[in-house]
Amino acid sequence: MNAHSFHIPVMGIGFTIDTPLRVAPFGISSVISLVDDMLMEKMREFHSRQMNVPFKGISSKIEDFRAKRITAFLDMMDKSVKEKFEELKDSFHKKGGELEKYMEMLPDKSELKVKFQQFVQEHSPKSVKEWLNTHLPTGSIDVNIMTKLDKENYEDNGKLPAEYNDAHAAVRGFANSTVHSALVLSAGMNPRLYGYLEEFDGFYPDEKGEITKKIILKVSDYRSALIQGKFLAKKGLWVSEYRVESGLNCGGHAFATQGYLMGPILEEFRKNKVGLMDETYKLFSQALVAKSRPCPAVAPEVTFTAQGGVGTAYEHQFLLDHYELDSVGWGSPFLLVPEVTNVDEPTLQLLIDAKEDDLYLSNISPLGVPFNSVRGNTKDIEKDIKTVSGRPGSGCSKQYASLNTEFTDKPICTASRHYQRLKISELDTKELTFYEYQKEYKAITDKACICVGLGTSVLLVNDLDTTSEGEGVSVCPGPNLAYFSKKSTLSEMADHIYGRQNLIERQDRPNMFINELNMYIEYFEIKVKEAIHPIEGKPLEYLTVFKQNLIDGIDYYKGLVEVISETDKVEAIAFRSDLARLERRLEYSLQPEMNTA
């Protein structure tokens, strides 16, 4: 049972690395990244000292150190959350105690809140604690793995077996931990990694049908969910949640769809969720029987959630009601909640001041995927100073994104000094105009060491040593952050989500679906220009399909206006007006047919 109808997605590497310690005791689920075992080891030491418990470090010289560090970190988190939760329940007799805060943050119509209030009125204090033990849930300590960040690793004798790859080791670290939570698989399907999940009992149902290590698929469309869900089901692995994320209206890496918009995607999930469950359960049960494992008589629970660009209580409730979702993810706004996320003061102020033009899709990620960033972040300043001084690139101390073999047999990172020197030397051999050279040079040196940059903020917040890595901070908010402009508390943000107060002072914020449509039209226009003046432009067929999908999405939203009007006529009027404006813009956009190159 979930206490809340929202969850906090993973943000960067360090921003939510210990968020569960702050929110799970209040029944709020959140997600941490499993990319950086070095950072987890530092934070395990920090929290161990904070809690006055013994700390024994895990050296990088021992076998399987990455998985063991992850297990130790998650075990520490699990133990600490359980202890904090017990303290919270013991505070039920205290005015202004943590339990009171727990109850106040719940939705006003929360069944849990109503039942608790009734029970307190009718029973003794001793019975109250027993009721809390039975009914009050904690939030889940969920973890995220980017499936493509599965770097191969080496020792003196050469390349290690695949199970020591980064993502494989992270799976093992999670599987061996004490947490009963979920593994979020993001950034697409990795068949070899998915197959590795079969090695761990926790991902299968037990005799009672319970799954201690659940699987969440983060997807951007229904087709991807169906393909991946069936792939896993054939292995006897059940997807407990399909988490739909907007392709562009999100933080971090932006995996743009081919013009498929959030509303139509959610509609497809709503119409097909029963069929999805039935189809995957059939394959799932067959696989379990073939493996002689316990098989639930009925399909295990499946939840459907969404995230990306939601910013108002109205949007939150609309997603829950109209698309029959179980939870909605709120990410970037929580970067302005120091009680929840790790954001150093200069970066926090940068985010508070950021407007639409400051939040942009950058090319800084070594993965070659568009990456949401904010202008003026200290990591980019640090990077630019190095470039101007003639030393472009990073020392690459962590190497989590070392995936490129363009110049070397052993993969290196495109943000590394090693790679950029080789790439610039190659560039110097080409016969290019000054403009062409500068453009390609910038594309090379734009890449930033986000492995370090996305984790530095948590070190600064907690006064931990950054000597070996520098103090430059990369930050990856979604464009929706432009409408949030002040520091808030956890309680205030919960009140905003549930409509008890409004943290957005601006009056010009469009609906989340309109914002996403605008981003996709801008993205389409850029791709058209690339096709007209191609370097590596998209082909005509791609652009034609892309535009048609946008047109189909606009037609869908025309019908949705009537649904919105039933609950908020003012919202519907603005939605209809914005939709008409964007439809005209798309109609008069540069046409793919102009590509005669």
BANU-942558 format. One record per residue (C-alpha): x negated, y negated, z negated; residue in one letter. Coordinates in Angstrom, 2 decimals. Example, Ala and Ser with C-alpha at 12.3 -4.5 7.8 and 13.67 -1.06 7.14 Angstrom:
-12.30  4.50  -7.80  a;
-13.67  1.06  -7.14  s;
This chain:
0.00  0.00  0.00  m;
-1.27  -3.47  0.90  n;
-0.60  -6.33  -1.48  a;
-1.02  -8.95  1.24  h;
0.00  -9.40  4.87  s;
-3.39  -10.85  5.82  f;
-6.95  -9.53  5.90  h;
-10.34  -11.23  6.29  i;
-12.28  -9.93  9.33  p;
-16.04  -9.61  9.51  v;
-17.80  -12.92  10.13  m;
-21.40  -12.84  11.28  g;
-23.88  -10.74  9.34  i;
-24.06  -12.54  6.02  g;
-20.99  -14.76  5.73  f;
-18.77  -11.89  4.49  t;
-21.46  -9.49  3.28  i;
-20.19  -9.59  -0.32  d;
-16.70  -11.01  0.28  t;
-15.03  -7.85  -1.10  p;
-16.52  -8.65  -4.53  l;
-14.63  -11.95  -4.46  r;
-11.29  -10.86  -2.93  v;
-10.75  -7.09  -3.29  a;
-9.79  -7.35  -7.00  p;
-6.94  -9.65  -5.85  f;
-5.61  -7.04  -3.42  g;
-7.12  -8.68  -0.32  i;
-8.93  -6.50  2.22  s;
-12.04  -7.77  3.98  s;
-14.78  -6.52  6.28  v;
-18.55  -6.61  5.96  i;
-21.14  -6.09  8.69  s;
-23.45  -3.07  8.55  l;
-26.02  -4.55  10.95  v;
-28.68  -5.69  8.48  d;
-29.86  -3.13  5.92  d;
-32.71  -5.49  4.89  m;
-30.20  -8.14  3.90  l;
-28.02  -5.58  2.13  m;
-31.04  -4.48  0.11  e;
-31.73  -8.10  -0.92  k;
-28.10  -8.61  -1.88  m;
-27.97  -5.35  -3.82  r;
-30.93  -6.53  -5.85  e;
-29.34  -9.96  -6.35  f;
-26.01  -8.58  -7.56  h;
-27.66  -5.93  -9.70  s;
-29.53  -8.67  -11.55  r;
-26.34  -10.73  -11.81  q;
-24.59  -7.75  -13.39  m;
-27.58  -6.85  -15.61  n;
-27.84  -3.34  -14.19  v;
-31.09  -1.56  -13.21  p;
-32.23  -1.97  -9.63  f;
-34.44  0.48  -7.79  k;
-35.47  -0.63  -4.33  g;
-35.34  1.63  -1.27  i;
-38.57  1.33  0.68  s;
-38.63  1.23  4.47  s;
-41.38  3.86  4.25  k;
-39.05  6.66  3.11  i;
-37.08  8.88  5.45  e;
-33.61  7.64  6.46  d;
-34.08  4.41  4.52  f;
-31.50  2.51  6.58  r;
-28.64  4.89  5.81  a;
-29.68  5.16  2.16  k;
-29.77  1.37  1.76  r;
-26.28  1.07  3.22  i;
-24.96  3.81  0.95  t;
-26.52  2.20  -2.11  a;
-25.12  -1.22  -1.22  f;
-21.60  0.10  -0.67  l;
-21.73  2.16  -3.86  d;
-22.72  -0.96  -5.79  m;
-19.85  -2.90  -4.19  m;
-17.38  -0.11  -4.96  d;
-18.43  0.12  -8.61  k;
-18.36  -3.64  -9.10  s;
-14.92  -4.08  -7.50  v;
-13.48  -1.32  -9.69  k;
-14.92  -2.94  -12.82  e;
-13.61  -6.39  -11.85  k;
-10.21  -4.87  -11.11  f;
-10.03  -3.26  -14.55  e;
-10.89  -6.61  -16.13  e;
-8.17  -8.24  -14.06  l;
-5.54  -5.75  -15.23  k;
-6.63  -6.24  -18.84  d;
-5.95  -9.98  -18.48  s;
-2.17  -9.51  -18.12  f;
-1.52  -11.06  -21.54  h;
-3.67  -14.16  -20.82  k;
-2.13  -17.36  -19.52  k;
-4.14  -18.46  -16.50  g;
-5.91  -15.10  -16.31  g;
-7.02  -13.26  -13.18  e;
-3.84  -11.15  -13.05  l;
-1.75  -14.30  -13.02  e;
-3.84  -15.56  -10.10  k;
-3.32  -12.20  -8.34  y;
0.45  -12.49  -8.67  m;
0.60  -16.18  -7.73  e;
-1.26  -15.56  -4.47  m;
1.17  -12.87  -3.29  l;
3.85  -13.79  -0.75  p;
6.93  -15.27  -2.43  d;
9.13  -12.40  -1.26  k;
6.56  -9.77  -2.19  s;
8.24  -6.60  -3.41  e;
5.25  -6.01  -5.68  l;
5.65  -9.42  -7.32  k;
9.40  -8.97  -7.83  v;
9.01  -5.49  -9.35  k;
6.24  -6.69  -11.67  f;
8.30  -9.62  -12.95  q;
11.24  -7.33  -13.59  q;
9.07  -4.77  -15.38  f;
7.45  -7.36  -17.65  v;
10.87  -8.58  -18.79  q;
12.10  -5.09  -19.66  e;
9.07  -3.32  -21.15  h;
6.39  -3.62  -23.80  s;
2.86  -4.94  -23.09  p;
1.45  -1.42  -23.43  k;
3.74  -0.17  -20.68  s;
2.71  -3.07  -18.46  v;
-0.89  -1.83  -18.25  k;
0.34  1.63  -17.30  e;
2.55  0.12  -14.59  w;
-0.38  -1.88  -13.23  l;
-2.57  1.23  -13.10  n;
0.08  2.96  -11.00  t;
1.30  0.19  -8.72  h;
-1.31  -2.56  -8.34  l;
-3.60  -2.07  -5.31  p;
-7.08  -3.44  -4.71  t;
-8.19  -4.74  -1.35  g;
-10.20  -2.44  0.87  s;
-13.99  -2.70  1.26  i;
-14.01  -2.17  5.02  d;
-17.14  -2.15  7.15  v;
-17.84  -3.11  10.76  n;
-20.15  -1.52  13.31  i;
-20.72  -3.04  16.74  m;
-20.88  0.22  18.67  t;
-23.37  -1.06  21.25  k;
-25.89  -2.14  18.57  l;
-27.27  1.38  18.42  d;
-30.97  0.67  18.84  k;
-33.30  3.65  19.08  e;
-35.97  3.82  16.39  n;
-39.54  5.03  16.38  y;
-42.23  6.33  14.07  e;
-45.87  7.13  14.62  d;
-45.05  10.39  16.39  n;
-42.69  8.68  18.83  g;
-38.96  8.18  19.19  k;
-36.76  9.49  16.39  l;
-33.68  11.68  17.06  p;
-30.43  9.89  17.97  a;
-28.99  10.24  14.45  e;
-31.60  7.69  13.32  y;
-30.35  5.10  15.81  n;
-29.09  1.96  14.07  d;
-25.34  2.52  14.48  a;
-25.63  6.24  13.78  h;
-27.51  5.54  10.54  a;
-24.88  2.96  9.58  a;
-22.13  5.54  10.07  v;
-24.05  7.97  7.87  r;
-24.59  5.31  5.22  g;
-20.87  4.57  5.11  f;
-19.85  8.24  5.22  a;
-22.09  9.11  2.25  n;
-20.86  6.21  0.10  s;
-18.21  6.34  -2.62  t;
-15.89  3.79  -0.99  v;
-12.48  4.94  0.20  h;
-12.00  2.47  3.02  s;
-12.20  2.03  6.78  a;
-14.86  1.85  9.44  l;
-14.09  -0.84  12.02  v;
-15.49  0.12  15.42  l;
-15.87  -2.97  17.64  s;
-17.31  -4.00  21.01  a;
-16.08  -1.04  23.05  g;
-16.49  2.72  23.17  m;
-19.77  4.51  22.48  n;
-19.03  8.21  23.18  p;
-22.19  9.51  21.53  r;
-21.54  7.49  18.37  l;
-17.88  8.53  18.30  y;
-18.99  12.14  18.58  g;
-21.29  11.66  15.59  y;
-18.27  10.88  13.38  l;
-17.34  14.55  13.68  e;
-20.26  15.44  11.41  e;
-18.66  13.95  8.27  f;
-15.76  15.46  6.32  d;
-14.51  12.09  5.09  g;
-13.20  11.17  8.54  f;
-10.88  14.22  8.53  y;
-7.65  14.68  6.51  p;
-7.95  16.82  3.39  d;
-5.44  19.43  2.14  e;
-3.13  16.61  1.00  k;
-3.35  14.89  4.36  g;
-5.41  12.03  2.93  e;
-8.33  10.51  4.83  i;
-10.97  8.88  2.63  t;
-12.96  7.35  5.50  k;
-10.47  5.84  7.91  k;
-11.12  4.55  11.41  i;
-10.04  1.15  12.68  i;
-10.40  0.38  16.38  l;
-10.85  -3.28  17.25  k;
-9.48  -3.64  20.77  v;
-8.50  -6.39  23.20  s;
-5.83  -4.51  25.17  d;
-3.50  -1.51  25.00  y;
-5.27  0.54  27.68  r;
-8.53  0.44  25.73  s;
-6.69  1.48  22.56  a;
-5.06  4.44  24.30  l;
-8.31  5.66  25.88  i;
-10.31  5.41  22.67  q;
-7.52  6.74  20.47  g;
-7.14  9.85  22.64  k;
-10.91  10.32  22.87  f;
-11.18  10.40  19.08  l;
-8.02  12.48  18.63  a;
-9.48  15.21  20.83  k;
-12.23  15.48  18.22  k;
-9.78  15.73  15.33  g;
-10.39  12.10  14.34  l;
-7.41  9.86  13.58  w;
-7.27  6.13  14.26  v;
-5.54  4.68  11.20  s;
-5.34  1.15  12.58  e;
-5.39  -0.56  15.95  y;
-6.70  -4.08  15.38  r;
-5.97  -6.33  18.37  v;
-8.27  -9.32  18.72  e;
-7.95  -12.19  21.19  s;
-10.63  -12.01  23.86  g;
-11.50  -15.73  23.68  l;
-9.62  -17.28  20.74  n;
-11.87  -15.65  18.16  c;
-15.17  -16.11  16.38  g;
-18.45  -14.34  17.10  g;
-18.88  -12.53  20.42  h;
-16.10  -13.20  22.93  a;
-15.13  -10.22  25.04  f;
-12.88  -11.90  27.60  a;
-10.15  -9.78  29.15  t;
-9.36  -9.94  32.85  q;
-6.80  -12.67  32.21  g;
-4.65  -10.57  29.87  y;
-3.16  -12.80  27.17  l;
-2.52  -12.06  23.51  m;
1.29  -12.27  23.61  g;
1.82  -9.78  26.46  p;
-0.81  -7.47  24.94  i;
0.99  -7.42  21.58  l;
4.28  -6.86  23.39  e;
2.81  -3.78  25.06  e;
1.69  -2.44  21.69  f;
5.13  -3.07  20.20  r;
6.88  -1.19  22.99  k;
4.44  1.72  23.09  n;
3.31  2.24  19.51  k;
5.52  5.29  18.95  v;
4.33  6.85  22.20  g;
0.72  6.09  21.29  l;
1.11  7.81  17.94  m;
2.91  10.84  19.42  d;
0.38  11.29  22.21  e;
-2.65  11.03  19.94  t;
-1.10  13.19  17.19  y;
-0.60  16.06  19.64  k;
-4.29  16.00  20.61  l;
-5.32  15.39  16.99  f;
-3.43  18.39  15.61  s;
-4.70  20.68  18.37  q;
-8.29  19.68  17.59  a;
-7.88  20.22  13.86  l;
-6.38  23.68  14.38  v;
-9.26  24.57  16.72  a;
-11.72  23.45  14.02  k;
-9.85  25.38  11.30  s;
-9.34  22.15  9.37  r;
-6.23  21.11  7.42  p;
-3.64  19.59  9.75  c;
-0.92  17.23  8.45  p;
2.59  18.34  9.40  a;
3.35  14.83  10.61  v;
1.15  12.12  12.05  a;
-0.86  10.21  9.41  p;
0.01  6.56  8.90  e;
-0.96  4.12  11.63  v;
-0.95  0.35  11.22  t;
-1.05  -2.30  13.92  f;
-2.69  -5.65  13.22  t;
-3.87  -8.69  15.14  a;
-6.36  -11.52  14.73  q;
-7.78  -14.42  16.65  g;
-6.73  -18.05  16.46  g;
-3.84  -17.83  14.00  v;
-3.71  -21.02  11.95  g;
-0.26  -21.73  10.53  t;
2.22  -19.98  8.27  a;
4.73  -20.03  11.13  y;
2.35  -18.20  13.50  e;
1.46  -15.72  10.78  h;
5.08  -14.81  10.08  q;
6.01  -14.80  13.77  f;
3.33  -12.22  14.52  l;
4.51  -10.04  11.66  l;
8.19  -10.27  12.53  d;
8.35  -10.39  16.31  h;
5.54  -7.95  17.08  y;
6.19  -5.78  14.01  e;
2.60  -6.05  12.80  l;
1.39  -4.83  9.42  d;
-1.24  -7.50  8.85  s;
-2.77  -10.59  10.46  v;
-6.48  -11.42  10.35  g;
-7.56  -14.87  9.17  w;
-11.25  -15.42  9.88  g;
-12.78  -18.81  10.66  s;
-10.64  -20.88  8.21  p;
-12.21  -18.86  5.38  f;
-15.63  -20.25  6.32  l;
-14.40  -23.39  4.52  l;
-13.63  -21.40  1.36  v;
-16.92  -21.13  -0.65  p;
-15.13  -18.88  -3.13  e;
-14.85  -16.27  -0.36  v;
-17.70  -16.67  2.15  t;
-21.40  -17.53  2.04  n;
-21.87  -20.85  3.84  v;
-24.70  -23.17  2.85  d;
-23.83  -26.83  2.23  e;
-25.28  -28.36  5.45  p;
-23.53  -25.75  7.57  t;
-20.31  -26.15  5.58  l;
-20.31  -29.88  6.25  q;
-21.06  -29.23  9.94  l;
-17.98  -26.98  10.12  l;
-15.79  -29.44  8.22  i;
-16.71  -32.20  10.69  d;
-16.47  -30.03  13.83  a;
-13.92  -30.96  16.50  k;
-12.88  -29.14  19.65  e;
-15.89  -30.25  21.73  d;
-18.30  -29.14  18.99  d;
-17.02  -25.56  19.03  l;
-18.01  -23.86  22.27  y;
-18.80  -20.60  24.01  l;
-22.59  -20.40  24.14  s;
-25.12  -18.17  25.88  n;
-27.33  -17.76  22.82  i;
-26.60  -14.09  22.10  s;
-29.34  -11.63  23.08  p;
-26.57  -9.17  23.93  l;
-25.69  -11.22  27.02  g;
-22.10  -11.70  25.83  v;
-20.57  -15.20  25.39  p;
-20.92  -16.20  21.75  f;
-18.84  -18.73  19.82  n;
-21.04  -21.37  18.23  s;
-21.01  -24.92  16.87  v;
-23.21  -27.71  18.19  r;
-25.91  -28.89  15.82  g;
-26.39  -25.65  13.89  n;
-29.82  -25.48  12.31  t;
-30.86  -22.26  14.07  k;
-30.43  -23.89  17.48  d;
-32.37  -26.94  16.29  i;
-35.15  -24.65  15.06  e;
-35.09  -22.77  18.39  k;
-35.22  -25.97  20.47  d;
-38.18  -27.33  18.48  i;
-40.12  -24.13  19.20  k;
-39.26  -24.36  22.89  t;
-40.32  -28.01  23.20  v;
-43.57  -27.26  21.36  s;
-44.40  -24.58  23.95  g;
-43.64  -21.55  21.75  r;
-40.20  -20.38  22.90  p;
-38.63  -17.32  21.37  g;
-38.52  -15.68  17.97  s;
-40.97  -13.47  16.13  g;
-38.18  -10.85  16.05  c;
-38.68  -9.65  12.49  s;
-35.56  -7.48  12.38  k;
-35.18  -6.16  15.94  q;
-31.52  -5.09  15.61  y;
-30.78  -6.44  19.12  a;
-33.89  -4.94  20.75  s;
-32.14  -3.31  23.70  l;
-33.94  -4.64  26.79  n;
-36.39  -2.48  28.80  t;
-36.91  -4.83  31.74  e;
-40.64  -5.15  31.04  f;
-41.37  -2.49  28.42  t;
-40.70  1.18  27.79  d;
-39.80  0.48  24.16  k;
-36.79  -1.87  24.01  p;
-37.35  -5.47  22.97  i;
-34.98  -8.37  22.32  c;
-34.32  -11.10  24.89  t;
-34.55  -13.69  22.11  a;
-38.04  -12.51  21.15  s;
-41.20  -14.47  21.91  r;
-42.60  -11.34  23.58  h;
-39.74  -11.04  26.07  y;
-39.47  -14.76  26.81  q;
-43.19  -15.06  27.59  r;
-42.92  -12.17  30.04  l;
-39.77  -13.56  31.60  k;
-41.21  -17.07  31.96  i;
-44.39  -15.64  33.52  s;
-42.19  -13.83  36.06  e;
-40.29  -17.06  36.67  l;
-43.55  -18.89  37.40  d;
-44.19  -16.57  40.35  t;
-40.93  -17.53  42.08  k;
-40.63  -20.27  44.68  e;
-37.90  -22.40  43.11  l;
-36.85  -26.03  43.25  t;
-37.31  -28.08  40.09  f;
-33.57  -27.81  39.38  y;
-33.49  -24.06  39.93  e;
-36.54  -23.55  37.71  y;
-35.12  -25.64  34.87  q;
-31.80  -23.80  35.05  k;
-33.40  -20.37  34.84  e;
-35.87  -21.52  32.17  y;
-32.99  -22.74  30.03  k;
-31.12  -19.45  30.48  a;
-34.18  -17.61  29.15  i;
-34.92  -19.89  26.20  t;
-31.24  -20.34  25.21  d;
-31.28  -16.95  23.49  k;
-31.45  -17.28  19.70  a;
-32.43  -14.84  16.98  c;
-28.92  -14.39  15.60  i;
-29.95  -11.21  13.76  c;
-31.75  -13.54  11.35  v;
-29.66  -16.68  11.86  g;
-26.34  -15.05  10.98  l;
-27.71  -13.78  7.68  g;
-29.73  -16.77  6.47  t;
-26.81  -18.68  4.96  s;
-26.19  -16.10  2.23  v;
-29.85  -16.38  1.19  l;
-29.61  -20.16  0.98  l;
-26.36  -20.06  -0.98  v;
-27.88  -17.74  -3.56  n;
-31.34  -19.39  -3.70  d;
-33.07  -16.31  -2.32  l;
-36.37  -16.32  -0.45  d;
-36.21  -17.25  3.25  t;
-39.98  -17.70  3.73  t;
-40.41  -14.82  6.14  s;
-37.40  -15.72  8.27  e;
-37.00  -19.50  8.24  g;
-33.99  -21.49  7.10  e;
-32.20  -21.92  10.45  g;
-28.56  -20.85  10.26  v;
-26.53  -19.52  13.18  s;
-22.79  -19.76  12.67  v;
-20.03  -18.28  14.80  c;
-16.61  -19.89  14.13  p;
-13.68  -19.55  16.45  g;
-12.28  -22.65  18.21  p;
-9.33  -22.68  15.80  n;
-11.63  -24.11  13.11  l;
-11.37  -27.53  14.77  a;
-8.02  -27.99  13.03  y;
-9.27  -27.21  9.53  f;
-11.28  -30.05  8.02  s;
-11.67  -29.65  4.28  k;
-13.14  -27.32  1.70  k;
-10.50  -25.10  0.10  s;
-10.07  -22.50  -2.62  t;
-8.89  -18.93  -2.15  l;
-5.54  -19.78  -3.77  s;
-5.09  -22.80  -1.51  e;
-5.80  -20.75  1.60  m;
-3.35  -18.05  0.47  a;
-0.76  -20.77  -0.10  d;
-1.44  -22.11  3.41  h;
-1.06  -18.65  4.98  i;
2.25  -18.11  3.21  y;
3.62  -21.58  3.85  g;
3.45  -22.94  0.31  r;
1.16  -25.78  1.41  q;
-0.43  -27.06  4.62  n;
-4.20  -27.43  4.94  l;
-4.01  -28.79  8.51  i;
-3.79  -32.57  8.49  e;
-3.78  -33.04  12.27  r;
-0.45  -33.17  14.10  q;
-1.76  -32.20  17.54  d;
-2.58  -28.52  17.07  r;
-0.98  -26.39  19.84  p;
0.43  -22.92  19.21  n;
-2.21  -20.17  19.07  m;
-0.88  -18.62  22.31  f;
-1.15  -21.99  24.07  i;
-4.70  -22.47  22.80  n;
-5.72  -19.07  24.12  e;
-4.06  -19.68  27.51  l;
-5.93  -22.97  27.81  n;
-9.23  -21.19  27.09  m;
-8.51  -18.55  29.73  y;
-7.67  -21.16  32.36  i;
-10.95  -22.96  31.58  e;
-12.77  -19.62  31.80  y;
-11.05  -18.88  35.13  f;
-12.05  -22.26  36.57  e;
-15.68  -21.65  35.64  i;
-15.62  -18.25  37.33  k;
-14.08  -19.75  40.47  v;
-16.88  -22.32  40.67  k;
-19.45  -19.57  40.25  e;
-17.82  -17.68  43.12  a;
-17.83  -20.72  45.40  i;
-21.51  -21.36  44.63  h;
-22.58  -17.84  43.80  p;
-25.69  -16.82  41.95  i;
-24.12  -13.84  40.25  e;
-20.52  -14.87  40.83  g;
-17.48  -12.64  40.46  k;
-15.98  -11.21  43.67  p;
-12.75  -12.53  45.16  l;
-10.71  -9.49  44.09  e;
-11.61  -10.04  40.44  y;
-10.50  -13.68  40.55  l;
-7.26  -12.87  42.35  t;
-6.32  -10.26  39.73  v;
-7.42  -12.59  36.94  f;
-5.19  -15.41  38.15  k;
-2.21  -13.10  38.68  q;
-2.56  -11.83  35.12  n;
-2.48  -15.43  33.88  l;
0.63  -16.11  35.96  i;
2.29  -12.98  34.55  d;
1.33  -14.10  31.04  g;
2.88  -17.53  31.59  i;
6.10  -15.89  32.82  d;
6.16  -13.80  29.64  y;
5.72  -16.89  27.48  y;
8.63  -18.60  29.26  k;
10.84  -15.87  27.87  g;
9.18  -16.10  24.46  l;
10.20  -19.76  24.15  v;
13.80  -18.69  23.50  e;
12.67  -16.37  20.72  v;
10.62  -19.14  19.12  i;
13.58  -21.50  19.40  s;
15.65  -19.20  17.20  e;
13.35  -19.85  14.23  t;
11.80  -23.27  14.95  d;
13.24  -25.56  17.62  k;
10.48  -28.17  17.20  v;
7.83  -25.49  17.75  e;
9.72  -24.26  20.80  a;
9.91  -27.73  22.38  i;
6.15  -28.25  22.00  a;
5.46  -24.73  23.25  f;
7.60  -25.22  26.38  r;
5.98  -28.57  27.15  s;
2.42  -27.26  26.72  d;
3.21  -24.17  28.76  l;
4.53  -26.25  31.68  a;
1.43  -28.45  31.61  r;
-0.91  -25.43  31.71  l;
1.12  -23.77  34.44  e;
0.63  -26.86  36.62  r;
-3.07  -26.87  35.81  r;
-3.43  -23.24  36.86  l;
-1.43  -23.88  40.04  e;
-3.77  -26.68  41.07  y;
-6.96  -24.97  39.92  s;
-9.58  -24.24  42.52  l;
-8.31  -21.31  44.53  q;
-10.28  -18.04  44.75  p;
-9.42  -18.00  48.47  e;
-11.91  -20.86  48.88  m;
-14.73  -18.40  48.30  n;
-16.10  -18.01  51.80  t;
-19.70  -17.59  50.72  a;
